[in-house]
Amino acid sequence: MKHIFLDIDGTFLNPKNNEVPQSTLTAIEAATKKGHRVYLCTGRPTSSLKRFMDYPMSGIICAGGSHICINNKVIFEKTLTPTQIKFVEKICTNNHCGYLLEGKNFNYASKLGAEQFMETIKDSSFGSTWEEVAEELGILNLEDLMDDQIFKISFYTKDKNIIEQVRKDLGSEFSIAYTSKEPGKIIETEIFSAGCNKADGIKRVVEYYGQTLDDAIGIGDSMNDFEMIQECNPGIAMGNACQEIKDIADFITKDVDQDGIYFAFEYFDLI
């Protein structure tokens, strides 16, 4: 039995039309019938996953490894404390970065964060207006922050030097992951509690079943999949993945809109 972990955006979900390819669902059904377990493994928090909860998955790792649910049972959860949240907000503000608090029930965007987030998704099909995107992803204004569990904080900048400065300012209490973007474009960077990334989440899942990373297959496309692709055996890059992910992958499949998941499942005899 293999444990197969799929990133969502750009891997499970085609960002060009905001739909899951039928071939992907066919592959998952066939792999499950052969006795494998298939999971979603995403940077999205629970608040942005409502539309994915009805898919027949074995479980989900979300918020970049900060929340893990298997067969409707939460086996791991690590949220940011109020003190940690205020600390990160101060660092983001001092570095002139907009940010998004990503929680269990909703996400909360600073004014600049909302503007920058819209810039990062302008080529996707999430929606053309802030209202459409906020409805799709469960985003409220920061002023509407309620008593919610915050799993991670994303911030936005075009300057990689700022990302490195934020990393230094955060210290060892946090870990970060960023997406790969073209030069001059806004980079979305995710901040988690230390010990939380996708690979950490995958380790917790396979250990839950008494297995190892040799039994895990990871498929992704962006830089927040880096540790997952590096640690899984094999680590598979989508054809539409960023170059950094392709460089470390054991195998490169086809693009998400060219039946990439089905092709990978077939290649590795999972179906």
N, C-alpha and C positions, 0 to 999 in steps of 0.2 A: 504493500500500500504506500502511495506517495501522498504527501501533503502539498497542494499546489496553491500558491499565493499570487493573486492578481491585483495589481494596482488598478484604480478606477479610471481616472481621467487620462485619456490617451492610450489606454490598454484595454480595459473592460468596456469603457464608454468611448464612442467615437465623438470627439469634440466638434467635428464638422457639422454634425446634425443633432448632437446631444442624444443619441440613441445607442443602445447596445446591439451590435450586429447579431442577426439571427444565427449565424455560423458559430458565434461565441457561445450562445445558449445551447446549441446542439452539442458542441464539444464538451461543455460542462456536464450536461445530462449523460452523455456517453461515458465520460470518465468516472462519474459517480456510480454508474451501473457496473463498472469494472472494479469497484471497490476503493477508488481513490477519494480523497477529501479535497474539496475546492473552497477556498476562502477569498474574500475581498481583503485587500491590505492597502489602506489608504491614509493619506494625510488629512482627509476630511474628518471633522468631528461628528459625533452622533447627530447633532442638529442639522447637518447637511446631507443626511443619508436616508431621509424618509422614503424617497422613491425607489431605493434599492433594497428595502427590507423584505420585499415579497419574493425576491429571487431565491431559488432553492440552493443556498450555499450552506456549507458545513459550519461556517462561522465568519466572524469579521474582526480584523484588527483595524482600529481607526485612530484618528488623532495622532498618527505617526507612531503607534505602539503604546499610547497612553491608556487605551481602553481596548480590552479583548473580550469578545463574547463568543462562546462555542455552544451551539445547540440551545440558544436562548439563555445560557448561563454565563454571567460575568465571572471570568476567572482572574482578571487583573484590571486594576484601575488606579491611575495616579494623576491627581489634579494639581494645579498650581495653587499655592496658598495666597491669601490676600496680600501678604507682605511681598511675596515674589511678584505678584501682578503689578503692584505699585512700583516696585524696583524696575521691572522691565519697561513699564510705561514711561518712567522718568528717563531711562536710557534712550528710548525711541524718540521722545520729545526733544531731548538734548541734541540728538543727531538729526533732527528735522525729518524724521520718518513717520509716515502715517502707519497705523497699525489696526489689527483686527483681533479682538479677544474671541476665541473659539470655544464654545461651551457645549454642555450636554443638551440644553433646550434651545438655545439661540446663539448666534454670533453677534458681536457688538463692534461696530466700526467707528473709529474717529473720523472727523470730517475729512481730513487729508487722506486717511486710509481708504475711505469709500471712493474718493476720486482716483487714487492710485490703483486700487483693486479693479475698478472698471477699465483702466488702461491695460491691465495685464490680461483681461479676457475679451478685449475688443474684437479679436479674430475668431472667437468661439461662438457657439449658438446658444449661450445661456440666456440671452435677451439683449435688447438694444437700449433699454432704460434701466436706471437704478431700481425702480419699483419692480420690474420683472425679475431682475437678478436677485434682489433681496427676498422676494417671494420664493424663488426657486431654491435658494441656499439658506433661508432662515436667518437673514441678517437684519438687525435693528441698529438704531443709532446708539452711540456710546452712552448718551445721556439717559437711555432707557434701560441701562444695565440693572438687572434684578438679582435676586439671590440665586445664582446659577453656579454650576461647577465648570470651571475653566480648565480645559485640557492643555491648550497651547496658545501661543500668541504669534501671529504672522505680522511682519513689518515689510515695508517697501522702500526701495531706493534704486537708483541707477548706478551707484558708485560701490564697487566691490571693496574699496578701501574702508567704506563705512561699515560694511558687513564685518570685516575683520576687526574694526574698532569695537563694534558691538560685541563680537565674540570675546574679546579681551575684557571688556567691561563686565560681561556676565559672569565670568569666572567658571569654576568647576561645578557649580550648582545646577547648570543648565547645559543642554546640548542643542545644536542648531543644524538645520538642513536647508539648502536653498535650491531653487529650480534654475535650470540653465536657460539663459535668454541671450538674444543677439546683443552685441555691443550697442550701448545707447538706449536699450530698452529697460523698463522697470523690472527688477529682480524681486521676487517674493521669497522671503526667508522665514522659516518656521523655527520657533523656540519652544523646546519641551523641557521637562525635568530631566536631569541627568539619568542615564540608564533607559531612556525611552527613544527608540527609533524603530523602524520597521523590522530590522534584523533582530533586535531585542524581543520584539513581539513574536516573531516567528519562532525564536528559540523557546519562548514560554509555551507556545502551542505544541510544538513537537515533544517537549519535555513532559507536557501534560499527558501525552499518550505514551510516554516511556520510550520515545524515539529521539533521533539526533538530526542535525542539519543535513546529513547525508540522505535523509528521507524527504527533504524539502526542495521544492522547485519554485523559484521566484520569477515573475515576469513583470517588467516595468519599462518606463520610457523617460523618466526625468531624474534630476539629481537627488531628489528625496528618496529615490529608489536605490541609491548607490550602495549602501550597506547590505540591502536585501540581495541585490544582484551579486555582490561580492561574496556573500556568505552562503547562499543557496547552492545546491548541487543537482542540476545546473542552475546558473543564473542566466536568464534569457532577456535579451533586449528586443523591444518592438522595432520594426523597420523604421518607424517614425520617431524613434528615441533620439535624444541628444547624443552628440558624438562621445561625450565622456562616459556615458552608459554603454554604448557600443564597444568602446575600447576595453572595458573590463568584463564584458559578457562572455559566457561560454558558447553562446549561440545567438544569432540574430535572425528573428523570424520576419514575416512580412508586416506591412503596415496594418494598423487597426482596421482601416476601411478596405483592406485586401485579404480579409479572413486570417489575420495574423495569429490569433489565438488558436483557431482550428488547425492551422498549419503546424504550429509548435506542438500541440497535443498529438497530432498524427505522427510527426517526426520522432517524438520520444515514446511512441507506442503507448500512449495513455488512453487511447480510444480504439 
